[in-house]
Amino acid sequence: MTTRPSPHEDLRAVLFDSGGVLMQPIGGRWNPRADFEQTVLAHVPSITPEQFAAAIAAGDRFLAASSSTPETDDYHRVMLRDVGVDPSSELLADLRREVPPATLLETYPEVVGTLEELSRRGVRMAVVSDAWPNLPDLHAGLGIGRFFEAYAISAVLGCNKPDPRMYHHASSALELAPEQCLFLDDDPALVAAAIGLGYAGRAVCRGSVTAEVPSITSLVELLDLF
């Protein structure tokens, strides 16, 4: 059963995870981004679908073993070397080239309206995400960057959630105490970690529910808290 939020007069801010909370990849895959295969084939046309699948699996293992989000080029090198390709600087540059965020990503339907209403109510907002440094640019391209006063990004801070530095960086940037901030994430374990540090927390469980921590199924439910 979804836990129904109740108004909490001490809350002043929301700390949002990004992927799975604010936005999702068009096509369903976060990493590598959706144009990875097409870009690589333009340089190395002999790679097969089976090789790509193995390369992506190697990239997943590399990300899982990293204590913080690695450099994008290092991530791409791991995948390409798994299929016997020593990538040129041109290929690496092509893989990280800027593309319009809306060609690869989309916000969930209720996100913009909810952020606008939270902003109208004077709720302060920040992002806490295991992501690459270009996350603010992606948000700007999707029209939501204007809502966030601060970002705690793993690739910038050198640590991943649930490291306390991730949460504290955002609340400190807002000059608020943990108990004045509500943390949202689609991973209940990361919400539990935030609660353990003194933050309020909700797991965002679209299409499912969790009994581990308080949860919501849509960001619209945040409006009951503020």
DRENVO-763553 format. One record per residue: residue number from 1; residue in one letter; chain; z, y, x negated of N, C-alpha, C in turn. Coordinates in pm, 1 decimal. Layout:
DRENVO-763553
[NUM,A,A,[Z,Y,X],[Z,Y,X],[Z,Y,X]]
...
//
This chain:
DRENVO-763553
[1,M,A,[0.0,-119.9,-84.5],[0.0,0.0,0.0],[0.0,124.1,-87.5]]
[2,T,A,[-84.9,222.2,-59.4],[-91.0,344.5,-136.6],[36.1,425.7,-117.4]]
[3,T,A,[92.2,472.9,-226.9],[211.0,555.9,-218.9],[172.0,695.7,-177.3]]
[4,R,A,[229.0,744.6,-69.8],[195.9,877.0,-18.1],[273.4,982.3,-96.2]]
[5,P,A,[206.3,1078.2,-163.1],[279.1,1181.4,-233.9],[359.7,1267.3,-137.3]]
[6,S,A,[469.5,1321.7,-185.9],[548.0,1415.0,-107.8],[558.2,1545.4,-183.7]]
[7,P,A,[573.4,1659.2,-114.3],[578.4,1787.6,-182.3],[691.0,1791.0,-286.0]]
[8,H,A,[664.9,1851.3,-397.9],[761.5,1858.7,-507.0],[759.4,2001.7,-559.0]]
[9,E,A,[863.4,2077.2,-525.6],[862.8,2220.5,-552.9],[864.2,2254.3,-701.1]]
[10,D,A,[902.7,2158.9,-788.5],[908.6,2187.5,-930.7],[771.7,2177.4,-999.2]]
[11,L,A,[676.1,2112.0,-935.9],[546.8,2091.7,-1000.2],[467.4,2221.8,-1006.1]]
[12,R,A,[408.0,2245.3,-1125.3],[329.1,2366.5,-1146.1],[188.1,2337.5,-1194.5]]
[13,A,A,[164.2,2214.0,-1238.9],[35.7,2184.5,-1303.2],[-3.6,2039.6,-1282.5]]
[14,V,A,[-133.7,2014.8,-1298.5],[-187.4,1878.0,-1299.0],[-256.9,1855.4,-1432.4]]
[15,L,A,[-224.1,1743.4,-1495.1],[-290.8,1699.2,-1618.0],[-381.9,1583.2,-1579.7]]
[16,F,A,[-510.8,1604.4,-1589.1],[-609.0,1506.5,-1543.9],[-663.0,1423.9,-1660.1]]
[17,D,A,[-668.4,1291.8,-1642.8],[-760.7,1212.0,-1722.1],[-901.1,1250.0,-1674.9]]
[18,S,A,[-1002.1,1218.1,-1752.6],[-1138.0,1257.9,-1716.7],[-1217.1,1143.1,-1654.2]]
[19,G,A,[-1256.4,1044.2,-1734.4],[-1336.3,934.4,-1683.4],[-1259.7,849.2,-1583.9]]
[20,G,A,[-1317.9,825.5,-1467.9],[-1253.0,747.4,-1364.3],[-1164.1,829.5,-1274.2]]
[21,V,A,[-1140.5,955.6,-1311.3],[-1059.2,1046.5,-1230.2],[-1142.6,1165.4,-1184.1]]
[22,L,A,[-1208.2,1232.1,-1279.5],[-1291.0,1347.8,-1247.2],[-1439.6,1312.9,-1239.2]]
[23,M,A,[-1483.9,1224.7,-1327.1],[-1627.3,1197.2,-1334.6],[-1652.1,1050.7,-1365.9]]
[24,Q,A,[-1776.5,1009.6,-1342.9],[-1818.1,872.6,-1369.2],[-1960.0,873.0,-1425.1]]
[25,P,A,[-1997.1,768.5,-1500.2],[-2133.4,763.3,-1554.4],[-2232.7,719.2,-1448.8]]
[26,I,A,[-2344.5,785.8,-1442.6],[-2452.5,740.8,-1356.2],[-2504.4,607.9,-1412.4]]
[27,G,A,[-2503.2,505.1,-1332.9],[-2542.8,373.0,-1380.3],[-2425.9,284.5,-1415.4]]
[28,G,A,[-2306.6,342.8,-1425.3],[-2185.4,262.4,-1437.9],[-2134.0,233.4,-1576.9]]
[29,R,A,[-2204.0,274.5,-1684.2],[-2157.9,241.9,-1820.1],[-2116.2,368.8,-1892.7]]
[30,W,A,[-1994.0,365.7,-1948.2],[-1946.6,481.1,-2025.1],[-2004.9,484.5,-2165.1]]
[31,N,A,[-1990.5,373.4,-2236.7],[-2031.9,368.7,-2377.5],[-2111.3,242.4,-2406.5]]
[32,P,A,[-2220.5,256.2,-2484.1],[-2280.9,383.0,-2522.9],[-2344.7,449.7,-2402.1]]
[33,R,A,[-2384.2,575.3,-2418.6],[-2436.2,645.4,-2302.3],[-2568.2,581.4,-2257.4]]
[34,A,A,[-2610.4,615.2,-2138.4],[-2716.2,540.2,-2069.6],[-2849.7,539.5,-2141.8]]
[35,D,A,[-2875.7,639.1,-2226.9],[-3006.1,645.0,-2294.8],[-3004.3,579.8,-2432.9]]
[36,F,A,[-2898.8,503.7,-2464.4],[-2885.7,443.5,-2597.7],[-3003.9,353.7,-2631.0]]
[37,E,A,[-3033.5,257.7,-2543.1],[-3140.3,162.4,-2572.3],[-3275.5,232.5,-2587.2]]
[38,Q,A,[-3304.2,321.9,-2496.1],[-3431.9,392.9,-2500.0],[-3446.2,472.4,-2629.7]]
[39,T,A,[-3338.5,536.9,-2670.7],[-3342.3,617.2,-2793.4],[-3362.7,529.3,-2915.6]]
[40,V,A,[-3290.4,418.3,-2922.8],[-3302.9,329.1,-3038.3],[-3442.8,268.4,-3043.8]]
[41,L,A,[-3495.5,227.0,-2930.1],[-3627.4,163.9,-2928.9],[-3737.6,259.0,-2974.5]]
[42,A,A,[-3717.6,386.9,-2957.8],[-3816.3,483.9,-3006.2],[-3823.7,484.8,-3158.1]]
[43,H,A,[-3715.9,438.8,-3224.0],[-3712.0,431.9,-3370.2],[-3732.3,289.4,-3421.2]]
[44,V,A,[-3677.3,191.3,-3349.0],[-3683.6,50.6,-3390.4],[-3727.0,-31.8,-3269.0]]
[45,P,A,[-3856.5,-41.9,-3242.7],[-3904.4,-104.5,-3118.1],[-3887.1,-255.4,-3110.5]]
[46,S,A,[-3842.9,-319.7,-3217.2],[-3834.6,-465.8,-3217.8],[-3703.7,-520.9,-3162.9]]
[47,I,A,[-3605.1,-437.6,-3132.1],[-3474.9,-487.1,-3087.2],[-3486.0,-542.8,-2945.3]]
[48,T,A,[-3429.0,-660.2,-2924.5],[-3437.7,-730.1,-2796.0],[-3317.7,-696.0,-2707.1]]
[49,P,A,[-3328.8,-722.2,-2576.2],[-3213.7,-700.2,-2487.2],[-3090.0,-779.1,-2529.9]]
[50,E,A,[-3111.4,-900.5,-2580.3],[-2998.1,-981.1,-2624.6],[-2929.2,-916.6,-2744.9]]
[51,Q,A,[-3007.6,-859.0,-2835.9],[-2949.0,-789.9,-2950.2],[-2871.9,-665.4,-2907.4]]
[52,F,A,[-2927.0,-594.5,-2809.7],[-2855.6,-476.9,-2759.0],[-2721.5,-517.9,-2698.6]]
[53,A,A,[-2720.4,-625.4,-2623.0],[-2595.8,-671.4,-2561.2],[-2491.4,-704.5,-2667.7]]
[54,A,A,[-2534.7,-771.3,-2775.9],[-2442.9,-804.9,-2884.0],[-2393.8,-678.9,-2954.8]]
[55,A,A,[-2484.0,-583.2,-2973.8],[-2447.6,-458.8,-3040.4],[-2345.0,-381.2,-2959.1]]
[56,I,A,[-2364.7,-375.3,-2827.2],[-2270.8,-303.1,-2741.3],[-2134.8,-371.0,-2742.3]]
[57,A,A,[-2133.6,-503.1,-2745.6],[-2007.2,-576.2,-2754.3],[-1936.0,-544.1,-2885.4]]
[58,A,A,[-2010.4,-534.3,-2993.2],[-1950.8,-497.5,-3121.8],[-1893.4,-356.2,-3116.1]]
[59,G,A,[-1964.9,-266.5,-3048.8],[-1914.6,-130.9,-3032.1],[-1787.6,-126.4,-2949.5]]
[60,D,A,[-1780.8,-208.9,-2846.6],[-1659.7,-216.3,-2764.6],[-1541.0,-262.7,-2847.8]]
[61,R,A,[-1562.8,-363.0,-2933.6],[-1453.6,-411.3,-3018.1],[-1408.6,-303.4,-3115.9]]
[62,F,A,[-1502.9,-228.5,-3168.3],[-1471.7,-120.9,-3262.0],[-1387.0,-12.8,-3194.3]]
[63,L,A,[-1425.2,25.8,-3072.9],[-1348.1,125.9,-3001.6],[-1207.5,75.5,-2969.0]]
[64,A,A,[-1198.4,-49.6,-2927.4],[-1068.4,-106.1,-2890.7],[-973.7,-114.0,-3009.5]]
[65,A,A,[-1029.1,-133.4,-3129.7],[-945.9,-146.5,-3249.4],[-910.4,-12.3,-3312.0]]
[66,S,A,[-969.1,96.3,-3263.2],[-946.6,228.4,-3321.8],[-821.1,291.7,-3264.2]]
[67,S,A,[-741.1,354.7,-3349.3],[-617.6,419.2,-3304.6],[-644.0,552.7,-3237.8]]
[68,S,A,[-760.7,609.4,-3259.5],[-804.5,729.3,-3188.7],[-955.1,719.2,-3171.9]]
[69,T,A,[-1012.7,807.6,-3094.2],[-1156.7,800.8,-3071.2],[-1231.2,831.5,-3201.0]]
[70,P,A,[-1314.8,739.6,-3250.4],[-1382.2,759.0,-3379.8],[-1496.8,858.6,-3370.2]]
[71,E,A,[-1550.8,893.1,-3486.6],[-1669.7,977.9,-3490.3],[-1784.7,906.4,-3419.2]]
[72,T,A,[-1865.0,983.1,-3349.7],[-1977.5,925.5,-3276.2],[-2072.5,851.0,-3368.6]]
[73,D,A,[-2103.2,908.6,-3484.4],[-2194.8,842.8,-3578.1],[-2138.4,709.4,-3625.1]]
[74,D,A,[-2007.8,701.7,-3650.3],[-1946.7,575.6,-3694.3],[-1960.3,468.5,-3586.5]]
[75,Y,A,[-1940.6,507.9,-3462.8],[-1955.2,415.2,-3349.9],[-2098.3,363.2,-3341.7]]
[76,H,A,[-2195.1,452.1,-3353.3],[-2334.6,409.7,-3347.5],[-2372.3,321.8,-3466.8]]
[77,R,A,[-2319.8,353.5,-3585.1],[-2348.9,270.0,-3703.3],[-2301.7,127.1,-3682.9]]
[78,V,A,[-2181.9,109.8,-3626.5],[-2128.2,-24.8,-3603.9],[-2223.0,-105.2,-3516.2]]
[79,M,A,[-2270.3,-46.9,-3408.4],[-2359.5,-118.8,-3317.6],[-2493.0,-150.9,-3383.5]]
[80,L,A,[-2549.5,-54.1,-3453.0],[-2681.6,-75.1,-3511.1],[-2677.1,-174.9,-3626.3]]
[81,R,A,[-2575.1,-166.8,-3706.0],[-2563.8,-262.3,-3816.9],[-2539.9,-404.1,-3767.2]]
[82,D,A,[-2483.4,-417.7,-3647.4],[-2465.3,-550.6,-3589.1],[-2599.3,-619.0,-3564.8]]
[83,V,A,[-2704.5,-540.3,-3543.4],[-2838.6,-598.1,-3523.2],[-2926.8,-578.5,-3646.1]]
[84,G,A,[-2864.2,-552.3,-3760.5],[-2938.0,-546.3,-3886.5],[-3012.7,-417.4,-3911.7]]
[85,V,A,[-2973.4,-309.3,-3841.6],[-3039.8,-180.5,-3861.5],[-2946.7,-86.8,-3937.9]]
[86,D,A,[-2994.9,-36.6,-4051.9],[-2922.3,66.8,-4125.4],[-2976.7,200.9,-4075.0]]
[87,P,A,[-2905.6,268.7,-3987.1],[-2964.9,382.3,-3916.2],[-2994.4,501.2,-4006.4]]
[88,S,A,[-3107.3,561.3,-3983.5],[-3144.5,682.7,-4055.6],[-3068.6,801.1,-3998.4]]
[89,S,A,[-3063.7,909.5,-4072.2],[-2998.4,1030.3,-4022.0],[-3070.1,1082.2,-3897.9]]
[90,E,A,[-3202.9,1060.2,-3893.3],[-3278.7,1104.3,-3776.1],[-3239.1,1026.6,-3651.4]]
[91,L,A,[-3220.5,894.2,-3665.6],[-3179.9,813.6,-3550.8],[-3039.6,853.5,-3504.5]]
[92,L,A,[-2948.6,871.7,-3597.0],[-2812.7,910.8,-3559.2],[-2812.6,1046.3,-3488.6]]
[93,A,A,[-2892.7,1138.6,-3539.1],[-2900.0,1270.0,-3475.4],[-2959.3,1259.6,-3335.7]]
[94,D,A,[-3056.5,1171.6,-3319.6],[-3119.5,1154.7,-3188.9],[-3020.5,1095.7,-3088.1]]
[95,L,A,[-2935.2,1003.7,-3134.2],[-2837.7,940.6,-3045.5],[-2729.2,1037.9,-2998.9]]
[96,R,A,[-2700.7,1138.8,-3079.6],[-2596.9,1235.2,-3039.5],[-2654.8,1367.5,-2989.3]]
[97,R,A,[-2785.4,1373.2,-2972.2],[-2846.9,1497.9,-2926.6],[-2790.1,1538.6,-2791.1]]
[98,E,A,[-2787.5,1666.6,-2768.4],[-2737.0,1717.5,-2641.9],[-2838.8,1693.8,-2531.0]]
[99,V,A,[-2790.0,1646.3,-2419.7],[-2872.5,1630.6,-2299.9],[-2795.0,1691.9,-2183.5]]
[100,P,A,[-2860.8,1735.6,-2078.9],[-2788.6,1791.5,-1964.0],[-2690.0,1688.6,-1908.6]]
[101,P,A,[-2560.7,1723.3,-1899.5],[-2461.7,1626.1,-1852.3],[-2497.7,1561.6,-1718.6]]
[102,A,A,[-2560.8,1637.8,-1630.4],[-2591.9,1585.3,-1497.8],[-2696.2,1474.0,-1500.1]]
[103,T,A,[-2763.2,1453.1,-1614.3],[-2857.2,1341.9,-1623.3],[-2785.8,1210.2,-1651.2]]
[104,L,A,[-2661.0,1217.1,-1696.8],[-2586.7,1097.0,-1733.6],[-2457.1,1079.5,-1656.7]]
[105,L,A,[-2401.4,1189.8,-1606.9],[-2268.9,1187.2,-1546.5],[-2270.4,1256.7,-1411.7]]
[106,E,A,[-2168.9,1224.1,-1330.0],[-2151.1,1292.4,-1203.2],[-2003.1,1297.8,-1169.9]]
[107,T,A,[-1961.6,1404.0,-1101.3],[-1824.1,1411.0,-1054.3],[-1811.1,1330.2,-926.4]]
[108,Y,A,[-1689.6,1282.6,-898.6],[-1664.5,1216.0,-771.2],[-1677.5,1318.4,-658.4]]
[109,P,A,[-1711.6,1273.7,-539.4],[-1746.5,1367.8,-431.6],[-1639.9,1471.9,-399.4]]
[110,E,A,[-1512.6,1434.5,-410.0],[-1406.5,1527.1,-368.0],[-1355.2,1617.1,-479.8]]
[111,V,A,[-1407.1,1598.1,-601.6],[-1346.6,1664.3,-717.1],[-1357.8,1816.2,-710.6]]
[112,V,A,[-1477.7,1868.6,-695.6],[-1495.5,2014.1,-701.9],[-1415.4,2084.3,-593.2]]
[113,G,A,[-1422.0,2035.2,-471.2],[-1348.1,2097.1,-362.1],[-1198.0,2094.9,-384.8]]
[114,T,A,[-1147.1,1983.2,-438.2],[-1003.5,1972.9,-464.5],[-961.5,2067.2,-576.0]]
[115,L,A,[-1039.2,2073.9,-683.9],[-1005.7,2164.5,-793.2],[-1008.5,2310.1,-747.1]]
[116,E,A,[-1104.8,2342.1,-663.6],[-1112.0,2478.9,-611.8],[-988.6,2512.7,-529.2]]
[117,E,A,[-944.0,2419.7,-446.8],[-826.9,2445.9,-363.8],[-699.1,2451.7,-447.1]]
[118,L,A,[-686.7,2364.5,-545.6],[-570.6,2371.5,-635.0],[-567.0,2505.7,-707.3]]
[119,S,A,[-682.7,2549.1,-754.8],[-689.7,2677.8,-822.5],[-650.7,2791.0,-728.4]]
[120,R,A,[-697.2,2785.4,-605.4],[-664.1,2888.7,-507.3],[-514.6,2895.4,-482.7]]
[121,R,A,[-447.9,2779.2,-491.6],[-303.5,2773.1,-470.3],[-224.1,2808.1,-596.1]]
[122,G,A,[-291.5,2840.1,-703.7],[-222.6,2878.6,-825.8],[-175.6,2763.2,-911.7]]
[123,V,A,[-227.0,2643.2,-885.6],[-190.4,2526.7,-966.0],[-265.4,2532.8,-1098.5]]
[124,R,A,[-193.7,2516.6,-1207.7],[-256.9,2518.0,-1339.9],[-307.0,2378.3,-1373.5]]
[125,M,A,[-413.2,2370.8,-1453.7],[-477.3,2242.3,-1477.6],[-518.9,2226.1,-1623.1]]
[126,A,A,[-505.4,2103.8,-1672.5],[-547.6,2068.1,-1807.3],[-600.9,1925.6,-1803.9]]
[127,V,A,[-662.0,1883.8,-1914.8],[-720.6,1750.4,-1925.2],[-657.2,1676.2,-2042.0]]
[128,V,A,[-624.3,1549.7,-2020.2],[-570.6,1461.4,-2124.2],[-658.0,1337.6,-2126.0]]
[129,S,A,[-743.4,1323.5,-2228.3],[-845.3,1219.1,-2221.7],[-873.6,1157.9,-2358.4]]
[130,D,A,[-891.6,1026.9,-2360.2],[-944.0,958.3,-2478.4],[-1095.0,978.9,-2476.5]]
[131,A,A,[-1141.4,1073.3,-2555.5],[-1281.4,1114.0,-2546.5],[-1325.8,1177.1,-2676.8]]
[132,W,A,[-1458.1,1202.1,-2684.9],[-1513.8,1273.5,-2799.0],[-1497.2,1423.9,-2781.8]]
[133,P,A,[-1513.1,1500.5,-2889.4],[-1484.5,1644.4,-2882.9],[-1571.5,1724.1,-2787.6]]
[134,N,A,[-1684.5,1668.7,-2744.8],[-1773.8,1745.3,-2657.5],[-1734.0,1740.2,-2510.0]]
[135,L,A,[-1617.6,1683.7,-2478.9],[-1577.6,1671.6,-2338.6],[-1576.1,1806.4,-2265.6]]
[136,P,A,[-1522.8,1914.9,-2323.4],[-1528.7,2043.2,-2251.1],[-1671.5,2085.2,-2217.1]]
[137,D,A,[-1765.7,2057.2,-2306.0],[-1905.1,2091.6,-2278.1],[-1960.2,2008.5,-2162.6]]
[138,L,A,[-1922.7,1881.2,-2157.7],[-1966.6,1796.1,-2046.4],[-1912.1,1849.1,-1914.0]]
[139,H,A,[-1784.3,1885.5,-1914.7],[-1724.8,1939.8,-1793.1],[-1791.6,2070.5,-1752.3]]
[140,A,A,[-1821.1,2154.3,-1851.1],[-1888.5,2280.5,-1819.9],[-2024.4,2254.1,-1756.6]]
[141,G,A,[-2096.9,2156.3,-1810.7],[-2228.2,2123.5,-1757.2],[-2223.2,2067.4,-1616.9]]
[142,L,A,[-2109.0,2007.8,-1580.1],[-2091.2,1953.6,-1445.2],[-2027.2,2055.1,-1351.2]]
[143,G,A,[-1997.7,2174.4,-1401.7],[-1943.7,2280.5,-1318.0],[-1795.1,2277.2,-1295.4]]
[144,I,A,[-1719.6,2199.9,-1376.9],[-1574.8,2191.5,-1355.6],[-1493.9,2243.1,-1474.1]]
[145,G,A,[-1558.2,2278.1,-1583.0],[-1484.7,2323.4,-1700.5],[-1403.3,2449.0,-1676.3]]
[146,R,A,[-1445.8,2531.4,-1584.1],[-1378.5,2659.4,-1556.9],[-1238.0,2642.3,-1501.5]]
[147,F,A,[-1204.5,2522.9,-1453.4],[-1073.4,2502.4,-1393.1],[-963.8,2471.8,-1494.9]]
[148,F,A,[-999.6,2433.1,-1617.2],[-901.7,2378.0,-1710.0],[-864.4,2477.5,-1818.8]]
[149,E,A,[-735.0,2498.1,-1835.3],[-683.3,2589.9,-1935.4],[-670.8,2525.7,-2072.8]]
[150,A,A,[-657.9,2394.6,-2077.7],[-633.8,2327.2,-2205.5],[-688.8,2185.6,-2200.8]]
[151,Y,A,[-719.1,2133.7,-2320.5],[-766.4,1996.6,-2336.3],[-685.1,1926.3,-2444.7]]
[152,A,A,[-641.2,1805.2,-2414.9],[-585.6,1715.2,-2515.0],[-685.2,1600.3,-2528.7]]
[153,I,A,[-761.0,1599.9,-2638.8],[-870.5,1505.3,-2658.8],[-838.7,1417.0,-2779.0]]
[154,S,A,[-850.2,1288.0,-2760.1],[-808.4,1193.6,-2864.5],[-882.2,1215.4,-2996.0]]
[155,A,A,[-1013.3,1239.3,-2989.2],[-1090.2,1255.2,-3112.6],[-1050.4,1380.4,-3189.2]]
[156,V,A,[-991.4,1476.8,-3120.2],[-946.4,1600.0,-3184.4],[-804.8,1584.3,-3237.6]]
[157,L,A,[-718.0,1519.5,-3159.8],[-577.6,1506.7,-3198.3],[-551.4,1388.3,-3290.7]]
[158,G,A,[-643.6,1294.0,-3298.2],[-625.7,1179.8,-3387.1],[-534.0,1072.6,-3333.3]]
[159,C,A,[-518.6,1065.3,-3202.5],[-436.7,961.1,-3140.8],[-486.8,938.7,-2998.3]]
[160,N,A,[-456.8,822.6,-2944.1],[-495.8,787.6,-2808.1],[-373.9,781.5,-2718.0]]
[161,K,A,[-393.5,798.3,-2587.1],[-287.6,765.4,-2492.0],[-253.5,617.2,-2507.6]]
[162,P,A,[-127.1,578.9,-2499.5],[-11.2,654.4,-2451.2],[70.1,725.9,-2559.7]]
[163,D,A,[11.5,759.0,-2671.5],[84.8,836.0,-2771.8],[140.3,962.9,-2706.1]]
[164,P,A,[269.2,989.8,-2718.3],[328.3,1107.4,-2653.1],[261.1,1238.3,-2690.5]]
[165,R,A,[199.0,1244.9,-2808.9],[134.7,1369.6,-2849.8],[21.5,1409.2,-2755.8]]
[166,M,A,[-43.2,1312.4,-2694.9],[-152.1,1343.7,-2603.1],[-100.2,1421.2,-2481.6]]
[167,Y,A,[5.2,1369.8,-2421.3],[61.3,1435.1,-2303.5],[124.2,1570.1,-2340.1]]
[168,H,A,[202.6,1569.7,-2448.3],[277.0,1689.7,-2486.5],[184.9,1803.7,-2528.9]]
[169,H,A,[70.8,1770.3,-2588.3],[-21.8,1875.6,-2628.7],[-65.3,1957.1,-2506.6]]
[170,A,A,[-94.4,1889.4,-2397.5],[-141.9,1959.3,-2277.7],[-31.5,2040.8,-2212.3]]
[171,S,A,[84.9,1980.8,-2191.3],[192.7,2055.6,-2125.3],[240.2,2171.6,-2212.3]]
[172,S,A,[243.3,2152.4,-2343.5],[283.3,2261.4,-2432.3],[182.5,2375.5,-2429.1]]
[173,A,A,[52.8,2341.5,-2419.9],[-49.4,2445.7,-2412.8],[-34.4,2529.5,-2286.8]]
[174,L,A,[16.3,2467.7,-2180.5],[40.4,2540.6,-2055.8],[177.1,2607.8,-2055.0]]
[175,E,A,[257.1,2581.7,-2159.7],[392.9,2634.9,-2171.1],[479.6,2590.1,-2053.1]]
[176,L,A,[465.6,2462.5,-2019.9],[542.3,2403.2,-1911.7],[617.0,2280.5,-1962.4]]
[177,A,A,[728.7,2248.8,-1898.3],[803.9,2128.1,-1930.2],[736.2,2007.3,-1866.6]]
[178,P,A,[758.2,1886.8,-1921.4],[696.6,1767.6,-1862.6],[722.2,1753.1,-1712.9]]
[179,E,A,[844.3,1781.2,-1669.2],[877.0,1761.7,-1528.2],[805.7,1860.2,-1435.4]]
[180,Q,A,[741.6,1960.3,-1493.8],[663.4,2054.7,-1413.1],[515.8,2014.0,-1402.2]]
[181,C,A,[481.9,1901.8,-1464.1],[341.7,1857.7,-1470.6],[324.5,1720.7,-1405.8]]
[182,L,A,[217.0,1707.1,-1330.5],[178.6,1578.8,-1271.5],[62.1,1523.0,-1351.0]]
[183,F,A,[77.3,1402.6,-1404.3],[-28.9,1338.3,-1482.3],[-102.4,1238.3,-1395.5]]
[184,L,A,[-236.9,1243.2,-1402.7],[-323.1,1151.6,-1327.1],[-408.8,1069.4,-1421.6]]
[185,D,A,[-419.9,940.0,-1394.4],[-506.4,853.8,-1474.4],[-546.9,735.2,-1389.1]]
[186,D,A,[-662.2,675.0,-1418.5],[-701.9,555.2,-1346.1],[-642.5,429.4,-1408.5]]
[187,D,A,[-567.7,442.6,-1517.3],[-498.7,330.3,-1581.3],[-349.8,340.9,-1548.8]]
[188,P,A,[-295.8,253.6,-1463.3],[-154.8,263.7,-1425.8],[-59.5,258.4,-1544.3]]
[189,A,A,[-94.8,185.4,-1649.9],[-6.3,176.4,-1765.5],[10.3,311.7,-1834.1]]
[190,L,A,[-96.0,391.8,-1834.6],[-87.5,524.2,-1896.3],[-8.7,620.6,-1809.3]]
[191,V,A,[-15.0,600.1,-1678.5],[68.7,678.4,-1587.5],[215.5,641.1,-1608.0]]
[192,A,A,[243.2,511.3,-1620.7],[380.7,467.0,-1644.5],[435.3,527.1,-1774.0]]
[193,A,A,[351.5,536.3,-1877.2],[395.5,596.0,-2003.0],[430.3,742.2,-1984.0]]
[194,A,A,[350.1,814.4,-1906.3],[378.1,955.8,-1880.5],[509.2,972.1,-1804.1]]
[195,I,A,[530.4,888.1,-1704.6],[654.7,893.1,-1628.1],[773.6,869.6,-1719.7]]
[196,G,A,[758.9,777.5,-1814.5],[864.4,750.5,-1910.0],[897.0,868.6,-1999.8]]
[197,L,A,[801.1,960.2,-2014.9],[821.5,1079.9,-2095.7],[872.9,1197.6,-2013.7]]
[198,G,A,[892.4,1176.8,-1884.6],[946.8,1281.7,-1800.0],[847.5,1351.6,-1711.0]]
[199,Y,A,[720.9,1312.3,-1717.3],[619.5,1371.4,-1630.6],[622.0,1304.5,-1493.5]]
[200,A,A,[578.9,1375.4,-1391.0],[545.4,1308.9,-1265.8],[411.8,1238.7,-1287.1]]
[201,G,A,[382.5,1136.6,-1209.2],[259.1,1062.5,-1232.4],[204.6,997.5,-1107.5]]
[202,R,A,[71.5,988.1,-1103.0],[2.3,914.2,-998.0],[-115.7,841.4,-1060.6]]
[203,A,A,[-132.2,715.7,-1025.4],[-252.2,642.4,-1063.7],[-360.0,668.1,-959.9]]
[204,V,A,[-481.4,694.9,-1006.8],[-594.2,716.5,-916.8],[-664.4,582.6,-900.1]]
[205,C,A,[-655.8,526.0,-780.9],[-705.5,390.6,-755.8],[-809.9,394.6,-645.7]]
[206,R,A,[-929.0,440.4,-679.4],[-1036.8,445.6,-580.5],[-1080.4,303.8,-544.1]]
[207,G,A,[-1070.8,272.7,-416.1],[-1113.7,141.4,-371.0],[-1014.1,30.8,-395.5]]
[208,S,A,[-898.3,62.5,-451.9],[-795.8,-38.6,-476.3],[-660.8,30.7,-476.5]]
[209,V,A,[-554.9,-47.0,-477.3],[-421.0,8.9,-481.1],[-341.6,-63.0,-589.1]]
[210,T,A,[-233.2,-0.9,-631.3],[-147.5,-63.2,-731.1],[-3.0,-45.9,-690.4]]
[211,A,A,[78.2,-145.6,-716.9],[220.5,-137.3,-686.5],[301.8,-99.8,-809.9]]
[212,E,A,[235.7,-85.8,-924.9],[307.8,-63.2,-1049.9],[366.5,76.3,-1058.6]]
[213,V,A,[291.3,175.3,-1014.7],[334.6,315.5,-1018.6],[285.7,383.0,-890.3]]
[214,P,A,[339.0,500.3,-856.5],[285.6,572.7,-740.2],[136.1,595.8,-756.2]]
[215,S,A,[62.3,585.7,-647.5],[-83.1,591.9,-658.1],[-144.9,670.7,-543.1]]
[216,I,A,[-268.0,715.8,-566.7],[-349.2,781.4,-465.5],[-488.6,721.1,-471.1]]
[217,T,A,[-564.1,735.2,-364.9],[-700.7,681.4,-362.7],[-805.1,790.8,-369.4]]
[218,S,A,[-762.8,916.9,-359.2],[-854.6,1030.7,-366.0],[-777.6,1150.9,-418.1]]
[219,L,A,[-844.6,1237.2,-491.4],[-778.7,1356.5,-541.7],[-737.3,1450.0,-428.9]]
[220,V,A,[-796.7,1437.5,-312.9],[-757.4,1520.7,-198.9],[-608.6,1505.7,-169.8]]
[221,E,A,[-553.2,1388.1,-196.8],[-410.7,1363.3,-171.6],[-320.2,1450.3,-258.6]]
[222,L,A,[-373.9,1506.9,-365.5],[-293.9,1598.1,-447.9],[-248.9,1720.6,-369.4]]
[223,L,A,[-327.5,1760.5,-271.4],[-296.5,1882.5,-197.3],[-167.1,1869.6,-119.5]]
[224,D,A,[-119.1,1747.7,-95.5],[9.4,1727.7,-30.5],[126.4,1763.1,-122.2]]
[225,L,A,[99.2,1774.5,-252.0],[205.9,1800.0,-348.2],[225.1,1947.1,-380.3]]
[226,F,A,[126.5,2028.5,-347.5],[131.2,2168.7,-391.5],[113.7,2263.1,-272.4]]
//
